[in-house]
């Protein structure tokens, strides 16, 4: 997947989670049922997966930027050597 796809996926997940969290809070203030506890656990797992995906995308972006900067520095060095 591309970086853009990862970001889009993470944004979609975050939006879905925010909506689900708002709905679950608005439903009731009573003691959570077993199903609600199970849903909350799955939500936490999904949040964790989304955070991991975003971290991986950020890492890949940083590595790509680093490689691009290194290539630019190499090109500048070659140009400087040619100029001498």
Secondary structure, DSSP 8 states (H G I E B T S, - for coil): --HHHHHHHHHHHHHHHHHHHHHHHHH-SS---HHHHHHHHHHHHHHHHHHHHHHHHHHHHHHHHHHHHHHHHHHHHHHHHHH-
